[in-house]
Amino acid sequence: MEKNSLIIRADQLYDGRTLQTDVTVVVEDRHIIDITPKTYPSGIRGIVTPAFIDPHSHIGMERQGEPAGETETDEHRTPFAPLHDPLDSIYFDDRAFAEAVDFGVLYSCVIPGSGNIIGGRAVVIKNFAGNRADALVKDYGFKAALGYNPRMSTHWKGQRPCTRMGAAAMVMEFLSDILRKEEQARIKKEKALHALSRPDNPGKGIAWAQREYDLALSEEQWEVFRLFTGKKTLKVHLHKEDDALFLIDLKKRFHLNVTAEHALDIHHTAIFNALADNGIPVVYGPLGALDSKVELKNANWRHTALLMASRAEYGLMSDHPVILAHHLRDSLKYFLIQGMAPAEAIGLVTHRNARILGIDHCLGTAAPGRLASLVVWDRDPFHLGAYPLAVVAEGKIIRDRR
């Protein structure tokens, strides 16, 4: 079978880590196979970046051109909803997908809203997918929330907290109950298997012991138990410094993989350092939105300098539609103002976001072996009028303005 090939001449290549000049990107089928100074006949030439990745979005759930009442970002019937899958609420005909792709934002981690303590799954999808059948990139983990948002939903169904301490107690109880039941079931299974080894006790068989173990937890509890095995990550909405410190305590107690989502009211580098020292990445933003609640009274775009000065691993979100997905690149200006180098800034929405989402083995960097998801800009992407000449999604040109 003949392979499809694509040659892109990059006057400049922001590869997600560094800046290269006068190189050729060679694409075969879905992947980059070479980056070389050699020149080849090429129909595409410009300034090249990896496709942008939005690590925190509600795209397709709260949709362009629909009334606010049509939003599907929050399910009101229960405060704990780990089985809820955003793919079941996304409409891929949402105009926002096309607009995101127009400006090179090809991937999003889509999550439920933050009115529930655990709102549902976090899934990484392709913004250029025609429908759900080929959209999923990764089942990443779960969305959780601390702070004001869970306690503003006391009028929703189910047991609801009206204080932050109430929300904290509920999440601790929920997680502790899962661990307690799993431990009891595991001990019961181990005893049953031990009894089977005795020659005078035929027992009920290994299958019976496994079945008793499997029935110990509900389906949603087994879903959340994947957090304790390290296979999934809990994306935790928070803004205040004290909520960030509570998240550190939560991670220590349950040994979870977690990320701090938003963190806009954090105004001391020491708090960002504390998150870093406890292995908690920050998914920062959205920058440039209205701060419409009291827990954001200390928020300021200048806090980007504090984040940059810290040891934290961090990426940048849009929180679409709080700011629109295709404005993700615009948020980089706040880091440039604070002295961040352009190549590093591009890395915030490419390599760093991919690394936090655990997809950096295939996306986020323009390098041999990576998927060929690339944006060819008509000028430097930090120019206000910069616009893609071409957008390449996994080896296929999906936008062409040449």
Secondary structure by P-SEA (a helix, b strand, c coil): cbbbbbbbbbcccccccccccbbbbbbcccccccccccccccccccbbbcccccccccccccccccccccccccccccccccccccccccccccaaaaaaaaaccccccccccccccccbbbbbbbcccccccccccccccbbbbccccccccccccccccccaaaaaaaaaaaaaaaaaaaaaaaaaaaaaaaaaaccccccccaaaaaaaaaacccaaaaaacccccccbbbbcccccaaaaaaaaaaaaacccccccccccccccaaaaaaaaaabbbbbcccccccccccccccccccaaaaaaaccccccccccccccccccccccaaaaaaacccaaaaaaaacaaaaaaacccccccccccccccbbbbbccccccccccccccccccccccccc
